[in-house]
Amino acid sequence: MLDDRTVHRLRGLRVLVGNTPLLAIEYRLDGGPPRAVYAKAEHLNLTGSIKDRMALHILRRACETGALRPGGLIIEATSGNTGISFAAIGRALGHPVAIFMPDWMSEERKALIRSFGAAIHLVSKDDGGFLGSIRLAEELAAQTPGAFLPRQFANDENPVAHATSTGPELLAQLRSQGLAPTAFTAGVGTGGTIMGVGRYLQREVPGIKVHPVEPANSPTLSTGHKVGRHRIQGISDEFIPPIVQLDALDAIIAVDDGDAIRMAQALAHQGLGVGISSGANFLAAVRLREQLGDAAVVVTVFPDSNKKYLTTDLLRDEPPHPDHLAPRIELDGFRGVNRVCDVCFDASDPASAPALATLTGRRP
């Protein structure tokens, strides 16, 4: 049973997470006719990333089950955004937070975690990098009575967070415009977004395609292990997470990191300040839109904002490359289609069932 203080804080946080707008991004490819793909503006969440959804959901469930007790230390290994989300939301709920992160992540990510009052432990390549971060987080948890490890890469509540919020929101927003999605695509970090949204859409929209995205420079999903290096922070870490089930997904789409950087820069020049993985997701969506034909409705997510990449290659000139897709795309602007509703809802909360049924046209 949750105490009144925790319930109050969780309700206050829920209003700040999710219920993000759907954007129609209008473009022309090679001077052709006008097209559009759709993206959830996840950079408008509390800390500026889609990871807020997963962090809030996991911490709420941990509070409900007693896995996280008042004052318990929250410990997580992360490539950045998840650490920021757990730092902010964990501190808002009154918990100390310790984050383990590879030391080559952007300076903005490190500074943001510190700014929320969390302890940050940076792990070098020699000390194991990302896998070392997970190992050290596990070791600290074993030494700390009452500690809680979210284990984002293996926690089934990660995709559940998206199957009960991101997916239903997305579908309701499209249906409000008389549209049905043909395909969904997104980069794979933990895999929570692609698996959770994909699972929901596959149940609700028979025949929909669900395509994971990875860097062409480091095709971890395609090879089964870390290969090469890339600059799309937040996706394609050093292994395939346990929650990722590739046999439940369609073909992997590979995007060059330089192409993703150029696309994110172009989106920012239109007023959409999003991160490098958003550029990659947009390119994958455009590629699918062209493959699937004029009637296709392709949707993706913009996972975070550009504010976490101001000291990275995102703000540097990217050399031209003959195979890049971004220079062939002329952006015609974007429009916000809608938010989900005037009252924020959570599909996993029974009290929200009437609002969700109204939005999706389905009874609970």
N, C-alpha and C positions, 0 to 999 in steps of 0.2 A: 504494500500500500504506500503510495507516494504521500509525503507530507505536504501540507498546504503551501509552504514556501516554494518547494520544488515545482508543484503544479502551477503556481502563479508564474514562476520564471519560465517554465516550458511554454506556457500559453503566450507569454510576451514575445518569446523568441520565434514561435511559429509564425507570427504575423510578418516577421522579417525574412523568412526563408520560403522560397517557392512562390507560386502564383506569378511567375515571370511572364513578360509579354512574348508573344510570337511575332517574329519579324518576317516580312516578305522582302527578300533581297533581289532587286531587279537588275538584270544584266543583259549584255549581248556578247556572244562568242564569235570572234572573227568577223565582226560587223554584221552578223545575222539578225534574225528577228528578235524582238524582246522576249526574255524568259524570266522566270523567277524560281528561286528555291526558298525554303522556309527554315528558320532557325529560332530556337528558344534562346532568349537573351539571359543566359545564366550568369553573366557578369554583373547582373543587377541584384544578386543575392547579398546577404548581410556582409560577408567579407569579400565579395567580389568574385565568387566562384561557385560552380555547381556542387562542390564538395560540402557546402553547408547543408545540403539536403541529407546526405549520408551521415554526416557527423551528428546532426540534431536527431535524426531517427535512431541511430545506434545508441546515443547517450540516453534518449528517452526510454528505449526498450531496456537498457541496462539498469536504469533507475527503477523501472516497473518490476523487473525480475529480481532485483536485489543484487545483481552482479556489480553494480556501482553503488556504494554506500556513501552517505554524507561525509565529505572531507577526503574521500579516497583519491589517490593519485591516478591520473589518466596518463598512460604512456603509449606513444605511437611512433612507428617508423613511417616516413613520408618522403616524397620528392618535393613537397612544398605546400600545395594548396590544402591538402588534407590536414597537415600540421597547423596551418593558419586557422582552419575551421575548428579543429578540436581545441586549439589554444583559446580562441575567442569564445566559443560556446561553452567549453569546459569552465573557463574562468567566470563566465556569466552565471553558470549554475553553482558557483562557489567552490570549485575544485582546483587543486594544484595540477599543473600539466607539465609533462616532460616530453620533448620531441627529439627524435633521432633522425638525422637527415644527411645525405651525401654533401660534402663540402663544396661541390661544384655547382650547386643550385644558385639561382640569382641572388644578389645581395638584398634585393627588395624582399624576397621571401624570408630570408633569415631575419631581417630587421622587423618585419611585420610580426613574426612569431614572438620575438623578444618584446615588441611593443605591447603585446597582450599580457605580458607578465609570465609567460611560460619559460621554462628552462630549455635551452636548445643545445644538443650535443651533435657536433659536426663530425662526420666520419669520412676519412680519406679513402682513396682507392686502395692504398696499401693495407688499410684496416678493414677492407671488405666492401666499401662503397654501399650500395643499396642493400645487398644481402647482409652485409655487416651491420647496417643500421637495424635490421629486423632482429638479428641475433642479439645485439646489445640491448635492444628494447625488451626482449624476452628475459634476458639475464637480470635486468633491473627489476622487472616485475616479479621474478622469482625471489628476489631479495627484499621486496617491499610488501609487508602485510597490507591487505586491503586494496592493492593496486588493481587497476582495470586496464586491460589491453583490448582496444577495439579490433585489432587484427583485420584491417580493412581488406587485405588481399584474399583472406580466407573466410570472412564473416558473411554468411548468407543474408544477413540483414542489410548488407550493402546494396545488392540488386533489389531487394524488397523495397528499399527507400525509393527507388526509381520506378518500380512496378506499381507503387501506390501513390506516387505524386507526379513525377515528370511525365510518365507515359499517359496517365489519364488526362492531365492538363493539356498535353500536346494534342491528343485526339479530340478533346472537347473543343479546343480552339479551332482546329481545322474544320470540324463538323459545323461550327457556328458560321463558317464561310461557305458551307455547302461542298466541302472538300473531303476526300478520303486519301490517306497516304498510300503511295505506291511503294516507297522505300524509306528506310531510316538508316543513317550512317553516322558513326562517331568514332573518334580515336579511343584506343584502349590503354588505360593506365592500370587501374585495379580491375577494370572490366565491369564495374557496377552499373555504369550508364548503359552500355550496349546490351548487357544481359538483362537488366531490369526493364528498360524501355522496350527492348526487343521481345522479351517474354510477354509483356502486356499486349503489345501490338499484334504479335503473332496469334494471340488468343482472340483478339477483337476484330482483326482485319485479315481474313484468310488470304493467303497468297502474297502477303507483303514480303518484301526483301529487306533483310537486315545485314548491313555490311560493316565489319570492323575496319578501322583505318590504322595503319602503322607507317613509320618513316621508311622510305625506300633505302635510306642510308644505313638503317639498322633494323632489318626485318626479323624481329624476335618471334612474332607470331608464326611467320612462314617457316622459320628454321627450327623453332622449338627451344632456342637458346640465344643468348646475347651475341650479336654480330655487329662489329663496327661501332661508330659513334654518330650521334645526331643532335640537333639543336631544338627539338620540339619538346621542351620540358613538360613533364606530366604524363607522357605516354611512352610506351615501349621501354619499360625499365629493364631489369636484368634477367627476367624470367617471365613465363606465362603464369599469371595468378591462378590459384586453384578454382576460383569462382568462374573463370572463363571456360566456356564449353564451345569450342570452335565447331563441333559437329552440329550445333544448333543454329549456326550462323551461315550466311552466304559468303561469297568470295571476299577475300581480304583485298582492300584497296591500298596501294602503296603511294605515298606522296613524298616528294623530295623536300627536305627541310628548307632549302633555299627558296623553293617555290612557295612553301607555306609562309615564310617570312615576307616575301613580296606581296602575297595576297593579304596578309594581316595589315601590312603597310597601306595597301590600297583601300581596305575597309576603313582604316583610321582616317584616311583622307576624305572619306564620305561622312565622317562624324561618328563612326562606330569604333571606339577604342577597345579592341579585343586582342587577346593573346595569340601566340604563334599557333597553338593547336586549333584555334578557331579558324585561322587561315587554312590549315590542313583540312579541317572538316568541310569548309566551304568548297574547296577544290574537289574533294571527294563527292560532294553533293552535286556540283556542276557536272562532273564526269558521269555520274549516274543519270542525271536529268537528260543529258544528251544521248546516252545509251538507250534509255527506256522510252524515249519518244515524247511527242508534243503533249500527250495527255497525262504524263507522269507528274505526280506530286511528291517531291523529294524533300525530306525534312532532316535537320541535324540540330546540333546544339553549339552555341558559342560558350565554351566552358568557363572562361575567365576574362578579365580585363587586361589591357596593355600596361597597367600601372606596375605590374610585377616584373616587367621586362625592360625597364628604362635603361639599364646598364648592360643589356645584352645586344646581340646582333639585330634585334628588332628595330633599333634606331640607327643602324648603319646601312650604308648602301650595299645592296646585294648584287654581286656580279651577274650579268646576263647569262642565260643558259638557253641553248636552242630548244631543249625539251620542256622548258617551263610552260605551264598552262596559264599562270597568272597574267603575263603580258598580253595574252590573247583575249582576256576578259575586260570588257568595258562596263563598269558599274554605272547603272542609271539611278542609283539612290536606293533608299529602303523606306518601308512604311511599317509602323507598328500595327499589326492586325488587331490584337486585343490582349487583355489579360484574361484570366480564366473567369473571374467573377468579382463582384464588388466586395464579397466577403471571402476571406482566405479559408481554404478547406484543406483537410488532410484525408486522403482516401482510406488510410488505415485506421482512422478515428471513427467509431460508429456514429458519433454525434454529427459527423459531416456527411453521412450517407444521403440525406435528402438533397443537399446541395449538389453532391456529385451526380446523383441520379438525374437531376434536372439538367445538368451540363452535358452529360454523356448520352442521355436518352435511355439509360438503363436503370432498372429498379435494383436496389441493393438486395 
